[in-house]
Amino acid sequence: MGNWIVDVKKTEIIAFEMMSNGGSRRIRESMRLPGLAIGLLEMGLERDRTSDNTTVGTWFLAQLQNSSTTNPSGE
């Protein structure tokens, strides 16, 4: 399972996966929502500093639609 630490002040998301040996490794894509780049979420946090929630939500949905259009298989 993936875990996230969100630093809102730095607009940074540290996402990691717990390993069976007790360690962890950093991941750059959501494990629950395959294809969702952590960087896209970070961009949304950054945009939230200067835009309202509706604008950020609209932008985010457009990004998801664009990625599914350019990569319909989700890979």
C-alpha positions as CSV (number, residue, x, y, z in Angstrom):
1,M,0.0,0.0,0.0
2,G,1.2,3.5,-0.7
3,N,1.4,6.3,1.8
4,W,1.7,10.0,1.3
5,I,3.1,12.9,3.3
6,V,1.9,16.3,2.1
7,D,3.9,19.4,2.9
8,V,1.4,22.1,1.9
9,K,3.8,25.0,2.6
10,K,6.4,23.5,0.1
11,T,3.7,22.1,-2.2
12,E,5.5,18.8,-2.0
13,I,4.0,15.3,-1.8
14,I,6.3,12.5,-0.6
15,A,4.7,9.3,-1.7
16,F,6.1,6.0,-0.7
17,E,5.4,2.2,-0.6
18,M,6.1,0.1,2.4
19,M,8.2,-3.0,1.5
20,S,7.8,-6.5,3.0
21,N,11.2,-6.2,4.6
22,G,10.1,-3.3,6.7
23,G,11.7,-0.6,4.5
24,S,10.1,1.8,2.1
25,R,10.7,3.2,-1.3
26,R,9.6,6.5,-2.9
27,I,7.0,6.3,-5.7
28,R,6.1,8.9,-8.3
29,E,2.7,7.4,-9.3
30,S,-0.3,6.6,-7.1
31,M,-0.7,2.9,-6.3
32,R,-4.5,3.3,-5.8
33,L,-5.0,5.3,-9.0
34,P,-2.6,3.9,-11.6
35,G,-1.4,6.5,-14.0
36,L,-1.9,9.4,-11.6
37,A,1.5,11.1,-11.3
38,I,2.3,12.6,-7.9
39,G,3.8,15.5,-9.8
40,L,0.3,16.4,-11.1
41,L,-1.0,16.6,-7.5
42,E,1.9,18.8,-6.6
43,M,1.1,21.1,-9.5
44,G,-2.5,21.3,-8.2
45,L,-1.2,22.3,-4.8
46,E,0.9,25.0,-6.3
47,R,-2.0,26.3,-8.4
48,D,-4.2,26.4,-5.3
49,R,-2.0,29.2,-3.9
50,T,-3.1,31.6,-6.6
51,S,-6.5,30.2,-7.8
52,D,-9.8,29.3,-6.2
53,N,-10.8,25.6,-5.7
54,T,-13.2,25.6,-8.7
55,T,-10.5,26.8,-11.0
56,V,-8.0,24.3,-9.7
57,G,-10.6,21.5,-9.8
58,T,-11.4,22.3,-13.4
59,W,-7.8,22.4,-14.4
60,F,-7.1,19.1,-12.6
61,L,-10.0,17.3,-14.3
62,A,-8.8,18.7,-17.7
63,Q,-5.4,17.2,-17.0
64,L,-6.9,13.8,-16.2
65,Q,-9.0,13.9,-19.4
66,N,-6.0,14.9,-21.5
67,S,-3.9,12.1,-20.1
68,S,-6.7,9.5,-20.8
69,T,-7.1,10.9,-24.3
70,T,-3.4,10.8,-25.1
71,N,-3.0,7.4,-23.4
72,P,-6.4,5.6,-23.5
73,S,-4.9,2.3,-22.2
74,G,-3.9,4.0,-19.0
75,E,-0.3,2.9,-19.3
